[in-house]
Amino acid sequence: MMKEFIRVMKAASDPTRVKILKMLEKKSMCVCEIQEGLGTAQSTASKHLKILEDAGLVTSKKDGLWVNYSLADGGHSPYAANLLGSVRHWLNEDPEIQAATGKAVRLDRYEILGKR
């Protein structure tokens, strides 16, 4: 129990991962959309997503060539469920979060990859 709690808290203790959680509140996203929204390298975005997924905060689903990330339902961890429920109400007025979520809703994987 303690290990699970610590894993969830550590995952949520990084500002970049908090931004990812808030972005995923708006819509499911692929790694390329998340990396574009954060302005980071693909490997950095993937590393953060792995930590969030291991903590039960994010899930991934393969869809053809894409892997789509979304917020988990928290069903596997009461700590993840409580944190996700609270995060929905936290930081919405924070300028960094507003910038990240505002950008997230406009991101399009096909435009990012130059396929349109």
Secondary structure, 3 states (H helix, E strand, C coil): CHHHHHHHHHHCCCHHHHHHHHHHHHCCECHHHHHHHHCCCHHHHHHHHHHHHHCCCEEEEEECCEEEEEECCCCCCHHHHHHHHHHCCCCCCCHHHHHHHHHHHHCCHHHHCCCC
